[in-house]
Amino acid sequence: MNFISNIIAQQQMSANDLQNAMTIATQIQADAQKQQMERWKILQDTQTKIFEIQQDVTVNKAKTQDKMYQKWDEYIRG
């Protein structure tokens, strides 16, 4: 009888260990997914900022060219 109760106790311990391992694995997976989402958000923010900077540069180049053309036109008509 004692032998059987020892086997049952060992099986319960093994089942508890397995459950703990599965819980830890689930937590690790959730943390990895959270980190991946954070990296994706950072990537999106970075791409948005780069696009905005490129747009600003394009607009500023066009304004500068317009100003230079106006100055040249004033000089010629002068």
C-alpha positions in Angstrom: 0.0 0.0 0.0 2.8 2.4 0.9 4.5 1.6 -2.5 1.3 2.6 -4.4 0.9 5.8 -2.5 4.5 6.7 -3.3 3.9 6.1 -7.0 0.8 8.2 -6.8 2.6 11.0 -5.0 5.4 10.9 -7.6 2.9 11.1 -10.5 1.2 14.1 -8.8 4.6 15.8 -8.4 5.3 15.1 -12.1 2.0 16.5 -13.1 2.6 19.6 -11.0 6.0 20.0 -12.5 4.6 19.7 -16.0 1.9 22.3 -15.2 4.5 24.7 -13.8 6.6 24.2 -16.9 3.7 24.9 -19.2 2.8 28.0 -17.2 6.4 29.3 -17.5 6.4 28.5 -21.3 3.1 30.4 -21.7 4.6 33.4 -19.8 7.7 33.4 -21.9 5.6 33.3 -25.1 3.4 36.2 -23.9 6.5 38.2 -23.0 8.1 37.5 -26.4 4.8 38.6 -28.2 4.7 41.8 -26.1 8.3 42.6 -27.0 7.6 41.9 -30.7 4.6 44.3 -30.6 6.8 46.9 -28.9 9.4 46.6 -31.7 6.7 46.8 -34.3 5.4 50.0 -32.7 8.9 51.5 -32.6 9.4 50.6 -36.3 6.1 52.2 -37.3 7.0 55.4 -35.3 10.4 55.5 -36.9 9.1 55.1 -40.4 6.5 57.8 -39.8 9.1 60.2 -38.5 11.4 59.5 -41.5 8.5 60.1 -43.9 7.6 63.4 -42.2 11.3 64.5 -42.3 11.4 63.6 -46.0 8.2 65.6 -46.7 9.6 68.6 -44.8 12.9 68.5 -46.8 11.0 68.3 -50.1 8.8 71.3 -49.2 11.8 73.3 -48.0 13.7 72.5 -51.2 10.8 73.7 -53.3 10.4 76.9 -51.2 14.1 77.6 -51.5 14.1 77.1 -55.2 11.1 79.4 -55.5 12.9 82.1 -53.5 16.0 81.7 -55.6 14.0 82.0 -58.8 12.3 85.1 -57.5 15.6 86.7 -56.5 17.0 85.8 -60.0 13.9 87.2 -61.7 14.3 90.5 -59.6 17.9 90.7 -60.6 17.2 90.3 -64.3 14.3 92.7 -64.3 16.1 94.9 -62.1 
